[in-house]
Amino acid sequence: MMMTYKISPDLQLRMRSAATTQPLRIIVRHRQPTAFMSAAAHALRAGEIAIRRQYRLVSATALEIPAAHLDTLVQDDTVEYIWPDLPVHTCLDVSVPRIRAPQVWNLGLRGEGIRIAILDTGIDPQHPDFAGRIAAITSFVGGDGSDDNGHGTHVAGIAAGSGAVSNGRFRGVAPEASLYVAKVLDANGDGLMSNVMAGIEWAVTQEVHVINLSLGGDTPGDGSDALSTLCDQVVRQLGIVICVAAGNNGPANSTIGAPGVARRVITVGAADDTDHVAQFSSRGPTLDGRLKPDIVFPGTGIVSARAANARVGRPIQPHYAELSGTSMATPHATGAVALLLQANPNLKPEDVKRALLGGALDLNEMPTAQGSGRGDVLGAYQRAMRPIPTQLEEADTENWWGSLRRLLGNIG
């Protein structure tokens, strides 16, 4: 009898429709890597399974296995849990002043000394807006990390572009931050959780301060998937802030997928130029009833850096393009985080999150659409420079009904 308690519900559904010879991409959490590899040695030699990724931050391995052999794997005592290796994809000038970033620049804060990781479709390393500030580039989907889609370059420009080619008009939120770029999505903007997880592990080795994930899956979640689990662990144990796109599957409720459903990340929805939540922005709550998104930032008609080989976006100039999506909203949050960390390097991820959410502008929309409201960098800075409270719980751990009751109470 198969031990189904070791298999995620998503994978169980996939198994029912899979032919016995069909290979399944899975991520296995196990007790000891050496013990697991020893137990799997025979299957490896026989070519029955193929190892795709092994992780250091979590005791887990990504592999490919025929559906018929999954029962044998589940019986192994070293195996604790098995997830599907789900697909992820991209979440497709006035925005920076709107969130009052220039007022924080005037305080001498532009992200200098802060290391931002962009996990996306890569970056155009020749773009003048990043000159001298790309500290490292790698790829987990083949190639050298150059952007053959355009999404990653655009995202990086929002977070930290200098605006050099536009005389500062299309400057990013933290224009002096350093960039660490991992290509985890292909030329079509598609990828797998396992590659994103590998990118996160790489970013950790680069000692980054904040990770931007303008990507996600379409399936609503509860935060128990492999990628969300890793994100929560990195935030909690390593103190790295992670900003994640909510997704573009709105306006229906409970449409946020992984890793936007992770508990400790900052999940970012999109607002338009009139300070309304964008129709496409995914809504909460999560499937286990938590309030998400945490906050919204501008995400419609955003002009930012354009890769030379860009496939996406409406060209504005040879070096700039316009795109919309929660993918564009998220690097606004990431850049804001960089400014806060430059202002106060002692901030922990929960302090950063509290400052961002506490300084947000209430848009008077449902908490499951706007979270705490539209991000405001100056408001967050003012919060971040106050004495750090000790008794407040993290905003993302409360049930969204509690937030709704408080909102209605304030209105009444």
C-alpha positions, -999 to 999 in steps of 0.1 A, spaced: 0 0 0 13 34 -10 21 58 20 0 87 6 7 108 37 42 113 23 29 126 -10 15 161 -15 -21 163 -26 -10 180 -59 13 151 -67 -14 126 -59 -37 143 -85 -10 142 -111 -3 105 -104 -39 96 -111 -37 109 -147 -1 99 -154 9 68 -174 31 43 -154 60 50 -177 55 88 -177 84 106 -160 74 128 -130 95 158 -119 94 157 -81 112 172 -51 119 148 -23 125 159 13 146 133 31 163 128 65 199 125 55 213 132 20 239 105 22 214 79 34 189 89 7 215 87 -20 227 53 -7 192 40 -8 186 54 -43 220 41 -57 205 10 -73 178 29 -91 203 55 -102 226 28 -117 196 12 -134 186 46 -149 152 44 -132 156 79 -117 176 110 -127 189 135 -101 183 171 -113 192 192 -82 205 186 -47 201 213 -21 221 224 9 197 247 27 171 220 29 176 183 30 159 177 -4 166 165 -39 149 173 -72 147 143 -95 128 127 -123 112 93 -119 87 71 -138 53 72 -121 54 34 -116 85 37 -94 71 63 -70 56 36 -48 90 21 -42 105 56 -34 77 63 -9 85 31 10 120 43 17 125 52 54 147 81 45 119 98 25 98 123 45 77 140 19 74 144 -18 62 174 -38 57 179 -75 83 201 -92 57 226 -104 61 250 -132 66 287 -125 66 317 -149 69 354 -151 41 375 -137 37 399 -162 80 567 -150 54 579 -127 57 550 -103 89 559 -84 78 594 -75 43 581 -66 58 558 -38 79 588 -26 113 572 -33 129 605 -43 122 620 -8 142 591 6 170 596 -19 173 632 -7 183 617 27 213 602 10 198 567 6 200 551 -28 208 516 -20 246 518 -18 261 488 -2 229 467 -5 230 435 -25 199 426 -44 193 392 -61 171 391 -91 159 356 -100 143 358 -133 151 355 -171 185 369 -167 198 404 -174 213 424 -203 248 430 -189 255 456 -215 226 479 -206 240 513 -195 216 515 -165 235 487 -148 271 498 -156 295 488 -129 268 474 -106 262 438 -118 283 419 -92 275 383 -104 255 365 -130 247 328 -132 222 305 -150 203 275 -139 186 269 -173 217 268 -195 236 296 -211 254 324 -195 226 343 -177 220 369 -205 184 379 -209 168 365 -240 133 374 -229 134 409 -214 115 403 -183 145 400 -159 162 432 -173 129 452 -169 125 439 -133 162 447 -124 157 482 -138 127 489 -116 146 477 -85 180 493 -92 183 508 -126 203 541 -127 182 557 -155 215 567 -171 203 566 -207 171 586 -198 189 613 -178 173 598 -147 137 598 -159 134 560 -157 155 555 -126 148 525 -103 140 527 -66 175 518 -53 198 530 -82 230 525 -63 224 489 -51 245 460 -64 228 433 -85 233 395 -83 214 379 -111 204 342 -114 186 331 -146 160 306 -135 134 311 -163 140 304 -200 134 326 -231 97 321 -228 96 331 -192 90 296 -180 108 274 -155 106 249 -126 105 253 -89 136 232 -86 156 258 -106 142 287 -85 152 268 -54 188 264 -68 188 301 -76 179 310 -40 207 288 -26 231 305 -49 219 339 -38 224 329 -2 261 321 -10 264 356 -25 253 370 9 226 391 -6 203 412 16 171 409 -4 158 385 -31 133 395 -58 110 367 -72 88 382 -99 75 347 -107 51 321 -95 27 293 -103 -9 295 -113 -23 270 -87 -36 286 -55 -17 273 -25 -13 272 13 24 276 16 33 240 21 49 235 -13 87 230 -17 95 265 -29 75 283 -3 90 261 24 125 270 13 116 307 11 102 307 47 133 289 59 157 314 43 138 344 58 135 329 92 169 313 96 192 335 75 175 369 78 172 375 41 142 395 29 123 379 0 98 399 -21 74 378 -43 48 386 -70 13 378 -60 5 368 -96 -19 380 -123 -49 358 -119 -73 383 -103 -98 396 -96 -111 363 -81 -104 355 -45 -77 329 -35 -58 331 -67 -23 335 -53 1 307 -61 35 296 -48 58 311 -36 35 341 -30 17 321 -4 48 316 17 43 329 52 74 350 58 79 366 23 65 400 13 38 392 -12 32 421 -36 1 429 -56 -2 456 -83 -19 490 -81 -26 512 -111 -18 549 -117 -51 560 -99 -42 541 -67 -67 513 -73 -57 476 -71 -52 464 -107 -79 441 -119 -54 414 -129 -37 414 -95 -42 381 -77 -62 381 -45 -61 363 -12 -67 347 12 -44 317 9 -60 283 9 -53 280 46 -70 313 54 -41 338 58 -42 373 46 -23 379 13 -11 399 -5 8 419 21 10 451 1 6 465 -34 30 487 -54 26 503 -89 24 476 -115 6 490 -146 24 507 -176 58 507 -159 87 519 -180 120 503 -172 152 489 -188 148 470 -221 171 441 -230 187 441 -264 170 408 -272 137 415 -255 106 396 -266 82 413 -242 71 448 -235 62 478 -256 94 496 -267 95 532 -255 131 540 -266 158 516 -277 168 511 -241 134 511 -224 101 493 -226 67 494 -209 52 463 -191 25 457 -166 20 430 -139 27 421 -103 62 413 -117 66 450 -121 52 458 -87 75 435 -68 108 451 -76 94 484 -64 91 467 -30 125 451 -34 141 485 -41 122 500 -11 137 472 11 172 481 -1 167 517 10 154 507 44 183 483 50 208 510 40 191 534 64 191 508 92 213 477 87 201 462 119 165 456 107 154 420 106 131 407 79 101 411 102 111 447 110 114 455 73 80 439 66 64 457 95 78 491 83 66 486 47 31 475 58 28 501 85 38 529 62 15 519 33 -13 541 21 -47 526 27 -66 524 -6 -99 514 12 -101 482 -7 -105 447 6 -75 434 26 -75 404 3 -68 427 -26 -47 455 -12 -31 439 18 -20 469 40 -23 493 11 -1 509 -15 36 510 -6 51 544 4 89 544 7 90 576 28 63 563 52 82 530 55 114 548 62 98 568 90 85 536 105 119 518 101 137 545 120 115 542 151 124 520 180 116 484 171 85 470 188 87 437 206 51 426 211 37 428 176 30 396 156 39 393 119 11 407 98 11 377 75 3 352 102 -32 364 111 -64 351 96 -77 375 70 -111 375 87 -95 392 117 -81 419 94 -115 424 77 -133 427 111 -108 454 121 -112 472 88 -150 472 92 -147 483 128 -126 513 117 -151 522 91 -179 520 116 
